[in-house]
Amino acid sequence: MPTLTKENRRYLITYETLNAITHGLGVIAAIVGATLLIVNSIQHDFSTFTIVALAIYALSMISFLLASTLFHALIFTKAGKIFQFLDHSGIYLVILGSYTPYTWLFLDPKIGWPIWITILSCTILGLIYDTFFVGRWPFVSVIIYVLMGWFIILALPALYGTLSSLAFYLLLAGGITYTAGSLLYLMPKIPLNHVYWHLFVLVGATLMYLSIYDTLFH
């Protein structure tokens, strides 16, 4: 590994600090959002099935953001490689978790369950892939993430009839935001590109959270 100049070292430290801070703040926001979601669900006397679906969604988001935060905070240590795997694996899990409320609660089971099982299968395959090739081919990983995320397009007509207009377009906006962020992820020549990717993730996650919240409590 080539010796880093003082300027490069300073840039890398700043870069990874910002990466850790952005998703660290996301962890706090996700915990607050999850608490509101679960507490309001209990207060509205929602079924155990509904609460379980929301808990899967909330825990996947918190776990993903926490793994990302720890990866970037510890990237210069021996633990960095472990948390890199957890960070990348967390993306598959958060995609599955984000599908869960829509497929379990907002779609006809004949449509929702096949989609969820397909995404679950992709998640398992993705975890196996990351076990052996984590970080090796970012372009391949991003293609998989995007294809998994937009698999929901098969259910958009059904969701349009189930969700409110606001919730439906928040879902679409969230997907578009995630996708735009993924493009930035693949542009390492842009200064601080990964920080921007984190910000796009936070915005996309917020839009989808609001979509789910509006559908449940509108």
C-alpha positions as CSV (number, residue, x, y, z in Angstrom):
1,M,0.0,0.0,0.0
2,P,1.5,3.4,-1.0
3,T,2.4,5.9,1.7
4,L,-0.4,8.5,2.0
5,T,0.5,12.2,1.9
6,K,-0.6,14.4,4.8
7,E,-3.3,15.9,2.6
8,N,-4.6,12.5,1.5
9,R,-4.6,11.2,5.1
10,R,-6.5,14.3,6.2
11,Y,-9.0,13.8,3.4
12,L,-9.6,10.1,4.2
13,I,-10.1,10.8,7.9
14,T,-12.6,13.6,7.1
15,Y,-14.3,11.4,4.5
16,E,-14.8,8.5,6.8
17,T,-15.8,10.7,9.8
18,L,-18.5,12.3,7.6
19,N,-19.6,8.8,6.5
20,A,-19.9,7.7,10.1
21,I,-21.7,10.8,11.2
22,T,-24.3,10.8,8.5
23,H,-25.5,7.3,9.1
24,G,-24.9,7.7,12.9
25,L,-27.5,10.4,12.8
26,G,-29.6,8.1,10.7
27,V,-29.5,5.4,13.4
28,I,-30.9,7.9,15.9
29,A,-33.6,9.0,13.5
30,A,-34.5,5.4,12.7
31,I,-34.8,4.5,16.4
32,V,-37.2,7.5,16.9
33,G,-39.2,6.6,13.8
34,A,-39.4,2.9,14.8
35,T,-40.6,3.8,18.2
36,L,-43.4,6.0,16.8
37,L,-44.4,3.3,14.4
38,I,-44.6,0.5,16.9
39,V,-46.1,2.6,19.7
40,N,-48.8,4.0,17.5
41,S,-49.5,0.6,16.1
42,I,-50.1,-0.8,19.6
43,Q,-52.3,2.2,20.5
44,H,-54.4,1.6,17.4
45,D,-54.7,-2.0,18.4
46,F,-53.2,-3.4,15.2
47,S,-52.8,-7.2,14.9
48,T,-49.7,-9.0,16.1
49,F,-49.0,-9.9,12.4
50,T,-49.0,-6.2,11.5
51,I,-46.7,-5.3,14.4
52,V,-44.3,-8.1,13.5
53,A,-44.1,-6.8,9.9
54,L,-43.4,-3.3,11.1
55,A,-40.8,-4.6,13.5
56,I,-39.0,-6.4,10.7
57,Y,-38.9,-3.3,8.7
58,A,-37.8,-1.1,11.6
59,L,-35.1,-3.5,12.8
60,S,-33.7,-3.9,9.3
61,M,-33.3,-0.2,8.9
62,I,-31.7,0.3,12.3
63,S,-29.3,-2.6,11.8
64,F,-28.3,-1.5,8.4
65,L,-27.5,2.1,9.5
66,L,-25.7,0.9,12.6
67,A,-23.5,-1.5,10.6
68,S,-22.7,1.3,8.2
69,T,-21.8,3.7,11.0
70,L,-19.6,1.2,12.7
71,F,-17.9,0.2,9.4
72,H,-16.9,3.8,8.6
73,A,-16.0,4.5,12.3
74,L,-13.7,1.5,12.4
75,I,-12.5,1.3,8.8
76,F,-8.9,1.9,9.8
77,T,-8.9,-0.9,12.4
78,K,-8.8,-4.7,12.0
79,A,-12.6,-4.8,12.7
80,G,-13.2,-2.8,9.6
81,K,-13.4,-5.8,7.3
82,I,-16.0,-7.5,9.5
83,F,-18.2,-4.4,9.6
84,Q,-17.7,-4.0,5.8
85,F,-19.4,-7.4,5.4
86,L,-22.2,-6.4,7.8
87,D,-22.6,-3.0,6.1
88,H,-23.0,-4.6,2.6
89,S,-25.1,-7.4,3.9
90,G,-27.3,-4.9,5.6
91,I,-28.3,-3.4,2.3
92,Y,-29.9,-6.7,1.2
93,L,-31.6,-7.0,4.6
94,V,-33.0,-3.4,4.5
95,I,-34.4,-4.0,1.0
96,L,-36.1,-7.1,2.3
97,G,-37.3,-5.2,5.4
98,S,-38.6,-2.3,3.3
99,Y,-40.6,-4.8,1.2
100,T,-42.2,-6.4,4.2
101,P,-44.9,-3.8,5.1
102,Y,-45.9,-3.4,1.5
103,T,-46.1,-7.1,0.7
104,W,-47.4,-8.4,4.0
105,L,-49.9,-5.6,4.8
106,F,-50.7,-3.5,1.7
107,L,-51.0,-6.1,-1.1
108,D,-53.3,-9.0,-1.7
109,P,-51.4,-12.1,-0.4
110,K,-51.5,-13.7,-3.8
111,I,-49.4,-10.8,-5.1
112,G,-47.5,-9.8,-1.9
113,W,-46.2,-13.1,-0.7
114,P,-44.6,-14.3,-4.1
115,I,-42.8,-10.9,-4.3
116,W,-41.6,-11.1,-0.7
117,I,-40.4,-14.7,-1.1
118,T,-38.5,-13.7,-4.3
119,I,-36.8,-10.9,-2.5
120,L,-36.0,-13.2,0.5
121,S,-34.4,-15.6,-2.0
122,C,-32.4,-12.8,-3.5
123,T,-31.3,-11.6,-0.1
124,I,-30.0,-15.1,0.8
125,L,-28.1,-15.3,-2.4
126,G,-26.8,-11.8,-1.9
127,L,-25.5,-12.7,1.6
128,I,-23.8,-15.8,0.2
129,Y,-22.2,-13.6,-2.6
130,D,-21.0,-11.1,0.0
131,T,-19.5,-13.8,2.1
132,F,-17.0,-14.5,-0.7
133,F,-16.8,-11.3,-2.7
134,V,-17.7,-8.4,-0.5
135,G,-16.4,-5.1,-1.9
136,R,-14.7,-6.8,-4.9
137,W,-17.1,-5.7,-7.7
138,P,-19.2,-2.7,-6.5
139,F,-20.9,-2.4,-9.9
140,V,-22.3,-5.9,-9.6
141,S,-23.5,-5.3,-6.1
142,V,-25.3,-2.1,-7.1
143,I,-27.0,-3.7,-10.1
144,I,-28.3,-6.4,-7.7
145,Y,-29.5,-3.8,-5.2
146,V,-31.3,-1.8,-7.9
147,L,-33.0,-4.8,-9.5
148,M,-34.2,-6.0,-6.1
149,G,-35.5,-2.6,-5.2
150,W,-37.4,-2.1,-8.5
151,F,-38.9,-5.6,-8.5
152,I,-41.8,-3.8,-6.8
153,I,-42.7,-2.4,-10.2
154,L,-44.6,-5.7,-10.8
155,A,-47.0,-4.6,-8.0
156,L,-47.3,-0.9,-8.7
157,P,-50.7,-1.1,-10.3
158,A,-52.0,-3.0,-7.2
159,L,-50.3,-0.6,-4.8
160,Y,-51.8,2.4,-6.7
161,G,-55.2,1.1,-5.8
162,T,-54.3,0.3,-2.2
163,L,-52.1,3.2,-1.1
164,S,-53.2,6.9,-0.9
165,S,-51.9,9.0,-3.7
166,L,-49.5,10.6,-1.2
167,A,-48.2,7.3,0.0
168,F,-47.8,5.9,-3.5
169,Y,-45.8,8.8,-4.8
170,L,-43.7,8.9,-1.6
171,L,-42.8,5.2,-2.3
172,L,-41.9,6.1,-5.9
173,A,-39.9,9.1,-4.8
174,G,-38.0,6.9,-2.3
175,G,-37.1,4.4,-5.0
176,I,-35.9,7.1,-7.4
177,T,-33.8,8.7,-4.6
178,Y,-32.2,5.4,-3.7
179,T,-31.4,4.7,-7.4
180,A,-29.9,8.2,-7.9
181,G,-27.8,7.6,-4.8
182,S,-26.6,4.3,-6.2
183,L,-25.3,6.1,-9.3
184,L,-23.2,8.4,-7.0
185,Y,-21.9,5.4,-5.2
186,L,-20.4,4.2,-8.5
187,M,-18.6,7.6,-9.1
188,P,-15.5,7.5,-6.8
189,K,-13.9,10.4,-8.7
190,I,-16.5,12.7,-7.2
191,P,-15.1,14.1,-4.0
192,L,-17.1,12.8,-0.9
193,N,-19.3,10.6,-3.2
194,H,-19.9,8.1,-0.5
195,V,-21.1,10.8,1.9
196,Y,-23.6,11.9,-0.8
197,W,-24.7,8.3,-1.2
198,H,-25.4,8.2,2.5
199,L,-27.5,11.4,2.3
200,F,-29.5,9.9,-0.6
201,V,-30.1,6.8,1.5
202,L,-31.4,8.8,4.4
203,V,-33.7,10.8,2.1
204,G,-34.9,7.6,0.4
205,A,-35.5,5.9,3.7
206,T,-37.4,8.9,5.0
207,L,-39.7,9.0,2.0
208,M,-40.5,5.3,2.3
209,Y,-41.1,5.6,6.0
210,L,-43.5,8.4,5.4
211,S,-45.3,6.3,2.8
212,I,-45.7,3.5,5.3
213,Y,-46.7,5.8,8.1
214,D,-49.3,7.6,5.9
215,T,-50.9,4.3,4.8
216,L,-51.2,3.1,8.4
217,F,-52.3,6.2,10.2
218,H,-53.8,8.5,7.5
